[in-house]
Amino acid sequence: MIEVGALRALRSVAALGTLARAADELGFTSSAVSQQIKRLERQVGVPVLAPAGRGVVLTPAGQAIVDSAPEVFQALERCAEAAQSVSEGAPRGILRVVAFSTAIRGLLAPTLPRLSTRCPDLRVHITEQDPDQALHSVEAGTADLALVHDADGLPAPLPPSLTQRHLHTDVGDVVMSRTHPLARLDRPLAGADLAGHAWVTSPPGSVCHQWFRRLFADAPEEPDVRHLIDDFATQLSLVASGDVLALIPRLARPPLGEALVSRPLRRQPKREVHAAWRHSANASPTIQALLAECEHPH
């Protein structure tokens, strides 16, 4: 009989191309993954991987096994859901969630105390991952639920085995010191209001940097960027000095305190946040319990 762990290892190797990357995803050593693959080859009687440069590729037998893997995982998931559906009480067990950092801060962290009260036998394990990696983890079965966002207005491609639901719309505001001249404007800010001011912003390649560049897409001069900082709390510490502005998503924003204020933009930058899970887990009470808390905060 093929072991489920070996099947999951082969699927990860197939998706990621090397034993080392599959081991990182699964939380094992490369040696442990290699042993699982060898055990699988002994069980089926033929090689399932072949070397290809610095990585590996599936043999025809390996491809056939990987193609059948979703049916196996879905059957196991249905067994688990059936067992839980006949048990008494609230959802229980472990729910493995992967999400980008600001979703963890702004959506999951506030949800956990309420969920713990409602479902005391449910444990949520959270891992920070970018959207593409998060979707792969759910598809591969190493996570149960992913929170992802659209990058630059374009959602990450959704694997056909996954279901997706819109969860939240995140927008960006300009944050400034209460003593900054723009703090006196009690209205949404336009592009002309922002000209001539100094900024701290996220580094190039991030969604927030893309938002920032769009603010000045039609400006005749480049914006005065003084600092490139990835951490939003650090950005706010520089904003508190009174010299710079910051564009910060609401999900990422801690309480501003007395020294700082925020102002909305006339053309608000936004990103859509979705939850994704496997089709076979549509009826999962653990997933539905977490989504209910995220969608309907008290």
N, C-alpha and C positions, 0 to 999 in steps of 0.2 A: 504494500500500500504506500502511495506517495505521501510523504509528510507535508503538512501545511506550511511549516517553516521553510522547508526546502523549496517549495513551490513559490512562496513569497520572495525568497532570495533570488531565484532564477528570474522572476519577473522584474525585480529591481535591477539586476545586472543587465537584463535586456534593455531596459529603459535608459540606464545611465552609462552603459558602455564599458565599465570597469568594475572589478571586484572591490577596489578601494572606495569608489564613490557609493556603491551599493551598501558597503559596510557602514559608511558614515550615516546613510539614510536610515538603516535598520538598527543602528546602535550596537553593532558587533565589530569584531576585528576582521580584517581581510582573511585571516586564517580560518576563522569560524565560518565565514561565508563560503570559502573554498571547500571546506569540509562538508557543508550542506549540499553544495553542488555535486561533489563527488558521491555523496550518499544517494542523491537523486539519480545519478548516472548508473549506480549499481542497481537501484530499484527498477529502472526502466530497461537496463541492459544495453544502452547505446549512449554515445557522447551527446551532450546537449549544448556545449559551447565549443567554439574553435577560436584560436588566437587570430587577432587582426591588428597588426601594428602594435601599439602599446595597450590596446584594449582587447575586447573579445566580441564575437558575434554569435548569434544563435545558429546551431545546425538545424536542418529541416525538422529533426525530431524535437529539438528544443523549441522551435517556433510553434510546432503543433501543441506542445504542452502549454506554452504561454497563451496561445489563442484560446485554450480551454479553461485557463485559470479563472477568468471572471465568473463563469458558471459555478465553480467550486466555492469561491469566496461569497458569492451571493447566496448559495445554499446554506453556508455556515452562518451568514448574517441572519437569514430567515429563521434558522433554528434558535439563535440567540434572542431574536425579537419575540418569537413564539413563547419561549420560556419566560421572558419578562412579562409578556402580556397576560399570562395566567397567574403571575405572582401578585400578592396583595401589596398595597401601599404605593408610594410615589416611585418615580423612576430611580433606578439604582445602578451601581456599577461604575465603570470608568468611561468618561467621554474624552477622547483625544482631539483637541482643537489646535489648528494651525492658523496663524493670523499675522498680518503686518503690524508693526509696533504701535501705530497710533490707534488701530482698532482694539488692540489689547488694552491700551490706556483709557480710551474714551468709551468703548462699548462693553468689553468683557469685564474689566476690573470693577466697574460700578454694578454689574449684574451679579457677580459671584455671591455677595452677601445675601441678596434676595433669593437666589437659587438655592443656596445652602439651607435657608430657612424652610423653603418650600419642599426641597428634596434632600433631606439630611443624609440619605444613603447614596447620593450621587457625588462622585469625585470628578472634577474637571482638571485635566492635564493640558497645559497650554505651551506651545512651542512657537517662537517667532520665526516666520518664513515669509519671503516675498511671494506675490500672487502666483507666479508660474510654478514655483517649487511647491507651494501649498496645494495647488490643484493636483499636481503629480502625486503628492503624498496621500491625498484622499483616494485618488484613482488606484494607487498601488496598495491601499489597505493599511498603510502605516499611520493614518489619521482618519478620524470619523467625520470631521466637519472642518471646512476652511472658510475664513473670512477674507475676501479679496476685494480689490478696488480696480476700477478701470484706469489704465495708464494713458494720460494725455487724451482722455475722452474715449479711448478704445478699450473694451474689456478684453481680458486675457482669454485666448481661445478655450472654450469649455469642452473637455473630453466627452465623447458621446455617452459614457457610462454614468455621467454625473447630472444631478438636478441642481438648479440655481434659483435663488429667490432674492429679490431686492430687499435690503435690510435698512439702509440709511443713506441719506445724502449729506455729504460733508462739504462745508464751504470754508473759504479762507477770509479772515479779517485782518486789517492793519492794526497792529498793537504799538502803542507809544507811551512815553512817559506822560503823566498827568500834566506836567509843565510844558509839554511840547506845543508849539503853536497850533498844530492840527487838532489837538484835543479840545479846542474851543469850538470846533465845528460840530454842531449837533445834527448831522445829516450824513447820508452815504457819500463817500469820497469819490470824486471823479479823477481821471488821469491827470488833469491839469493841477489838481491839488497836490499831487505827489511829486511834481517836478521840483528839482533843486534840493531835495532832502537826502540825507545819508541813510544807508540801509545795512542791516545784517540779514543774510539770506542763507538758505540751504545750498549745499554744493551742487554744481552742475551734474545732471543725470538723475536728480530726484524729481518727483512730481511737483514739490513745492517750488523748486527752481524754475520749472516750466511755467508754473502759475506766475511767478515773479516776472519772468521775461515777457510774458504776454501783457502785463500791465504797461510795459514801455515799448510795445511793438510799434506804435505810431509816433513815439517821441522823437524829436529831432536830435537829442543827445543821449548818450549812454547814461544809465543811472549811476549814482555814486555809491558803489558797493564797498563798504569798509571792511566787512568781515564775512567769511564763509564758514558757517558752523552747522554741523549736522544735528546736534542735540537742541531741542526746542527750549528746554529749561535754561541752557546756556545762552541761547539767543535772548531770552527775556531778561537775563541778568545784564546783558549789554544794553538792551532797550531801557532798562531802569536808570542807566547813567544819564539819559536824557538826550543823547546825541544822535541816536539812530532809530529807525523804524524797522518793523519786522512784519512779514506776511505769514500768518500761522493758521493752520487748519483748526477748526473748533474741536475736533476729536483729540488733537494733540495738545490742547491748551489747558494747563493747570489753572486753578483760581489765580486771578491777576493780583489780588491784594489792592491796597490803597494807592500804591505808587504808579500803577499802570491802568490804562484804559484801552478799549478796542473800539474801532469804527468799522462798520460794514462798507463794502465797495458798491458803487452803483452797478458795475458789471461783476457780479460775484464769481470768482473761480470756484469750481465745484468738482467733486468726484463722487461716483456712485459706489456704494459698498454692497456687496452681495455675499450671501452664504451659499456654500456648495457642499453637496454630499452625494453619495452613491444612490442610484435609483433604488437599489435593493433595501436602502435604509429609509425609504420615504415614511414608513410608519413608526420609525424609531421613537419611543417615548422620551429618551434622553435628549436626542437632537431637538425634538419639538419643544421640550421644556426649556432648553436654553434659548431657542429662537423666540419663544413667547416672552421671556423676560427682556430680551434685547429689543423686541419690537414694541413692547408695551411697558415702558418703565413706570414705576410707581412714584 
